[in-house]
Amino acid sequence: MRLKGIFLTLTNKCNLCCKYCYQNSSPEVDTTGELELKDWKRLLTELKEFKIKKINLIGGEPFLYEDLWNLLKSIDRKIKIRIFTNGLLLDDKKIKKLKKLNITLSFNLNSSQEKIHDFYQTKGNWGKIIENIKKSREIDFEISSPLTKKNYKKIKKFVAFCKELGAKKIRFVPLLINKKMMGDVLSNKEIYSFKKNIKNFKSIEVTLGCKKCEGGYSYLTIQPNGEVTPCSRKKNFILGNIKEDSIKNILKKSQKIKFKKCN
């Protein structure tokens, strides 16, 4: 295995409770047993041997992790850091710090229309998110959006809106099938049509899902409780736990990963 990068799920706690959340995050989620700063720092020390190029900080909401800034200072400045956020907790002070640390942001935005966005998240947050995205123009950022029945037909308008906000890339994420979202999952025919349409956008990069699956091959995810999984979405495939073993030993013990196409 040649490890290029890693996803660190800092906490399951979130200030929102989105209908499509694969992490089951919420403001009330139990955070007992989540890794402490010392655990993350130990992992970062172990990762130096792998010479990884990218670290992605995810959640929950990473800005709710109380030791976030101390953790950011512990990461080698040569490594590219990207934080996945809903954007609500950003302010001028935090944005200034992020710019100084040369950190990339990935904003979760469902639609250019407030009504659609509110359907998936909490009503009344759309305006605040847009305001904070605009404040972040001096930071390199992308937009990450779940692909649903409600937004995929309005792709041109949404792409134009994101470009206007200053996004460098738009990353659409297919929904995981769950009881709440069954009616919003696109059919294979709709996904095929969508893939054809996004090829027409030349002035901004637009992608759908992963270009190729690198979970367990070039990338790993560390869950808040220390469990190591191939991907942030494949949580039931546990390779080990960094509380109990080093990342190097976990990889040595792991057989070649084979699992069904996750779609």
N, C-alpha and C positions, 0 to 999 in steps of 0.2 A: 504494500500500500504506500502510495506517495501522497502524503497529506498536504494539500494546498491551503486549506483553510478550515475554520471551525465556527460553529454556531454555539454561542453561550446563552442559554435561557436563564437569565438572571433571577427571575421571579415569575410566579404564576399570577401574582397580584396585578390587577388593572383597575383603572378608574372608570372603565366602561365595561359593558357586558354585551358584546356584539353577537348577533345571532349565528354567525358563521364561524366563530372562534374554535379552532381545532385544539386549543390548549385548555379550553373550559375555564378561562380566566374571568375574574370579576372582582369588585371591590371587597367582597366578603370571603373570598377563597382562603382556605387554611394554608398558611405558609410555614407551618411547623416542619422542621427537618430540612428546610432549604439551606443551600450551601452558604457558608460565611465568607467574608473577604479573604481570610487566610487560605481557605480551600481553593478559591479562584486564583490567588497569587501562586500557590503551589503548582497548580495546573499550568499557569503561564511559564513558570520556570521549567517544567518538564517539556513544554512545547518548543522551547528554544532549540532542542536537538533536531526537531523536524523542519525548522526554518520555514514556517508557514508564512504566507504572504497576506492573508486576509483573516480578520476576526469580525464576525457579525454578532451584535448584541441584540437579543430578542427577548420576548416575554410571553405573556403579560405585557406590562408597560415598563421598559427599562428605566425610565426616569422616576419610577417609584422605588427602585432599588436604592436603599439608603447610602450604600458605599460606592455608588456609581463613579463619582469623580475620583475617588482614591484608586479605584480599579483602572480607570482610563490612564491615570498617571503611571501605572505599573506596566503598561503595554509598550513595547518597543516602538519608537516613533517611525521606524521603517515599515511597520505593518499597517496595512490599510484597515481602518476601522469604520464599520457602518452600523448605525443604530436604527432599528425598526421601531417606529413610534406612531401613535395616533396624533401627536403634535399638540395636544391640549395643555400639557404642562410646561411648554417652552415659554421663556420670557427673554427680554433683551440681554439680561446678564448671562443666561445659559447659552444663548446663541453666540455671544461674544466669546465665551469659553470654548465652544465647539469649533468656532472658526480658528482660534489660536491653536487648537490641537489638530487641525486639518481633518476633521471627522466628516464623513458622508452620512446623510440622513435618508431614510426611506419612509415616506409618509403614507399612512393608510388612508386612502380616500376612495369612497364608493361611487361617487357621481359628481357631475358638475351641477346637479340639481339638488337643492336642499331637501326636498320631500323624499327623494329616493335614498339619499344618504341617511336621513333620520330614521327611515324604516329599518335599517340594519343596525344602527347604533342608537345612542340616546338622543331624543329630540332636543334641539336647541344648540347643538355643538358645532354644526357645519360652519357657521360664520366665524367662530373662534379659530377653528382649524385653518380656514382659508387665510385669516389674518396672520397667523403664525407662520404659515408657509411663505407668505409674501415677505415677512420679516427675515426669512432665512435665505433670501436670494443670493447673498454673498457666500453661502455654503453650497457645496456641490450636493444636489439632492435628486432623488427619483420619486415617482409616485407608484405605490403598490396598490392594486385594486382587485378585489374578488370579482370574478366573472360570473354574472347572474343573468337570469331572464329579464331583469328590469333594466340592466345597463348595456347589454351587448349590442342592441340595435342602435344605440346612441353613441357609437364609438367615435365617429368623426367629430362630433361636438365635444366629447370628453377629451380627445387628444388635443384639439385646438385650445381648450380651456387649460389643460396641463402645460402646454407650451407657453401660453400667456403667463402662467404663474412662474415660469422659469425652470421647469423640470428638465433634466438632461435625459431621462429615460422613463418609460411607462412599463411597468411589469404587471401583467394580468395573471391572477392566480386562480386556477380552477377550484371550485368548491369541493370540500369533502362532503360526502353524502351523510347527512344526519337527519333526524326526525324533523327538526325545525326548518330545514332548508330543502327538503325533498322536492317541493314544487318549483324551486329556483335553479335546479341543476340543469345545465344545457344538455341536449341530446348530442350524440356523436356527429350527426349531420350538421347541427348548429355550430359545434366546435370546429368542424372542418371548414365551414363557410367563414367563420371568424378568422381562422388561421390564414385563409386566402386573402381576406380583406386587409389584415394588418401589414401584409407585404407591400401595400401601396403607399405606406407612409415612409417618406424618404428623409424628411428634415429632423425627425426624432426617432430614436430606437424604441420600438414597441415589441414586446415579447409576450408569449403565453406559456406559463409554466416553466419547467426546466428545459434547456436546449437538449441536454442529455442527462440521465440520472448519474450523479456522482456521489450519492449518499452511500457511505460505507466504503467508498473507493478513494475519493479525493477529499471528501468532506465528512465531518462527524458533527453530531449535536450532543451537547451536555445538557441534560435536564436539570431543573432547579434542585432536585434531590441527589444529584451526582450521577444518575444513570447515563450511560453512554449509548446513544442510538445512532443508526445510520443517517437519519434525517429527522427534522423537527416534526414531521407528520407521521413518521413510522415509529411511534412511541412504544409499541408492543414488542419490538424486536430489540431486546436489551443485550448489549455486548459485555457489560460489566458496570462497575460503579467506581468513580474516582475517589470515593471515601475509603474504599477498601483496597484499591490497587492503583498502580501507576498507569498512565495512559499507554505507555510503551508495552507493559505486560498485557494489558487488555487487548491490544492489537495483535500481539504475538499469539495469544490464546484463541483469537477469533479465527474461525475457518472462513474460507471464501464465502462471501455472503450471497445467498440465492433466495430471492423472494419474488412473488408474482408482481407483474406490472401494476403499479399503484394507481395509474390513470389520474 
